[in-house]
Amino acid sequence: MRLLLVEDDDRIAAPLAEGLSRHGFTVDRAATGATALVAPTTDLVLLDLGLPDMDGIDVCRTLRSRSAVPIIMITARSEETDRVAGLEVGADDYLVKPFGVRELVARIRAVTRRTHPRRHFSSSLGTAAPSAVSSPTPTRHRAPATPYVQHVGPLTIDRRTREVTVGEESLALTPKEFGILACLAGDPGAVWYRRQIMDEVWGPHFFGPTRTLDVHVAALRRKLGAPSWITTLHGVGFRLAVPSGSGTSAGPTPPRERRQPMTGTDTRPPA
């Protein structure tokens, strides 16, 4: 993966870039917000908020208005209001300094799982993943011109543009609704635990009530046009399935249960 590191402090940027390179990442550097906004497209952006020419929040907002590139904010600002502001303008995760390179790499992989599940799947097998700035190799389940488009029956999800359609109808989803749908569509037919979805969409450091997930799922069902698109397993989680009579089977493989043992409690699946 090619990363864009937006950090003005050389004492932080240099060792961080070196550490990331040891984990197999290619790192481009921008020391100002203006430079970041004109930099070539990369697979993910690591964005400091305290930039010398403009606030990182404004940089994030501008990037998000024209691109779906994943953004992880890295900053010394630890106040809840700063974290909320960053996430609300479109950041995918928020990491407070100081932090270790291994934690940052874990965050990068988590965000990649959520935003580009096919890339993560290919990387986990040790095969070459397509670059966001190069032409992907056609495969049986992916059209060469649209590598991030997924079809689940009549449902179409474009993770690059964050556009969703059911048949010919375009759906206006909030960022959280899109995140939930993209998460469930990462393995159509499989059960996703509530805690898994919360970690993927809200991040592992969200400590609010899990009831918010039910509210967003209910809104998502209404927009999809049929409650049966998302099945609830009470006390466990949710799964995405094509309603009967709505189209073909979900995804390229038959629906299946995840391999984690099912329980009656809302807990993380065993590692």
N, C-alpha and C positions, 0 to 999 in steps of 0.2 A: 504494500500500500504506500501511496505517496501522501504525506501529511504537509499541511501548511501550519507552521508554528508562528503565531503572531505574538511576539514578546520583545520589548525594547531593552531589557536588562541582559547584557551579554553574560553576566555571571550566572544567570539562570538558563538562558537560551543555549549556550554552548554545551554545558554538560548534559542538558536535557536532550538535545539533538544527538549527542554522541551515544547516550544511553538507549534512545529509541532505535538508532541505527544498529546497535548490537542485537536488537530484537527483530531485525529484518525490515524496518521501515526506512523509506527514503524521506528525508525531511527538507522542505524548503523553508526559508526564513523571511519574515517580514517584521521590521522594527516599528512600523507605524500603521495606523488604521488606513491611511490613504494608499500605502503600498499593498496592504492586504486586499483592498477592494479592486485593485487592477492586476493582482497576481494571477497566473495561469490556474486553471481548474485542477483541484486535487481531490483525493478520495475522502478526506476529513480535515477539519480545521480545529486547531488548538488555539484558543483565543484568550489572551490576557485582557482584563478590563481596564487596567491602568496604563493606557497608552499616552504618549506625549502630545499627540495632535488631536485626538478625539476619544470619546468614551467608547469602550468596547461594546457597551449595550447598543450604541448606534451602529457600530460595525456589524454586529450580529443581526440587527434589524434589517440593514441594507442587504446583507448576504442572503438572509432568509427570503426577502421579497423577490429575489431573482433566481434562487437556487434551492434545491433540497439537500445540498451537501450537509452531512452530519457535522455538528459543531459541539465541541466540548469546551466550556469556559474554565480557564485555570487562573485563579486570582487569589489575592490575599484578603479580599472582602468576604467576611464570614457571616455577616448579618443575614437574617432570614429574608429581609426585604430585598437585599441584593440578589440572593438566590432565586427568589420568586420572580423578580424583574427579568433576570437572565433567562429563566425557563419560559416565561410568558412571551418574550419576543422571539422565541424559536430555538433556543439552545437545547441540545439533546441530553446534556449532562453538565454538572457543575462540580468542579474539584477545587478545594481550598488548599492554598499553600500553607505549610510545606507538605509535600507528598513524595512518595517513592516512585521510581520509574515503573516498578512492577505493578503498583496500583494503577498508574496511568495506563499501562498496557492492558490491564484487565478491563478498565473502563472503555478503552478503544474497542476491544473485542466485543464487549457487551453492546455497545452502540452499533457496531457493525452487524451483530446478530439481529438486532432489532430493525435496522434500516436496509440492510442488504443481506438477507438470509442465505441467498444462493452463493454469494461471495464467501460467507463464513463456512458454508457446507463444503465448498470446494477446498478452502484453506485447511479445514480440519482433516481432509483426506490426503493432504500433501500435494494437491494438484494446483496448477496455476489458476489464480482467480483473475477475472477480467478487470482491467483498469477503467476507471470512470472517464479517462481521457483518451482511451484507445479503442479501436474497433474490436468488439468481442467476437470470439469464434462461435459460429452457430452450433447449437446442440439440438438434441431431439426435442427438448422441452422449452427452448428459448429462441425467439426470433432474433436474427442478428441486429436488426435496427432498434429493438426495444428490449434490452436484456433485463430490465427491472419490471416488466409487465407480467402480471400473473392473472390467469383466468381460473375462476372457481365456478363452474357452471355458467350462468349468465352474468356473474359478478366479475368485473375487471378492476384490478388494483395496479396502479402505476406508482411505484415507490419513488421514482425519480421526481415526478411532477406532483405527487401526492394527490392524484386524481382518482376518483372511484366512480364507476358506472354500474348500473344494473340494467342489462339490455341496452337500450338507447338513452336511458335516463341518467343524467349526471347528478351525483349526490354532493351536497355541501356539508362536509364533516368538519368538526372542530379538530384541532391537533390531537387531543386525547382520544376522540372517537376513531380517528384514523390510526393512531398508535395501537389501540385495542384490536381493530380489524386486521391490521397488518400482522400483529402478533399471532392472532388465531389462524390467519391464513398461512403463517409460516409452516404449519403442519395441519392442513385441513382434515377434519374428522378425528383428530387426536384431542385428548383431554388436556387442557391447560389449567394448572392449579391457580387459585386466586392470587397467591403470593408471587407466583411466576409472572403473572400479568402485571401486578403492581410493580414489581422490580423492573420489568421491561419498559413499561410506559411512564411510570412516575419516578423510577429510579430507586435504588436500594436504600436511600436515606429518607424516604417519605415515611413520616410517622403519623399521618392523619388517619381518619376512620376508613376502613375498607368499604364502607357503605357507598363511598363516592364511586367505586367501580360499578356497583349495581345501577346507580343513576345513569352513568355514561352508557352502560350496556343497554339499558331500557331505551335511551334516546337513539342509540345506534340501531336497535331492532326496528324502531318506528321508521327511521330513514331508509332502511333496507326494504321495507314494505311487507315483511312477513316475520313474525316473532320466531318462527322455526328456523330462521337462518342461524341463530345462536341458541344452542341448547344449554340449559343450566343443569349441573349436577350438584344438588343442594349440599352445602357444606364442603364441597370439593373445588369446583371451578366451572369452566365453560368449554364448549367446543363449537367449531364452525362446520355447518353441514348445509348442503343445497336442499331447499325444501322440495318435497316430492312434486313432480310436474313442472319444476322451474328450469330444468336443463340437465346437463350431463353430470356425472359424478364429480365430487370435489377433488380438484388437483390431479396431478399426473399419476398418483398411485391410489389404490383403494383406501378408504378411511380405516384408521387403525387406532388402537389405544396406545398411549405412551407406555414405555416399559416399566415406569415406576409403579410400585404396588399401590393400589388405590386404598385410601383410608377414609374414614368418616369424619376426619378432622381437617381443619384448614391449616396445613403445615407445609413446609417446603418438602419436595420430594427428596429422597436420599441421594447423595452424590454417587 
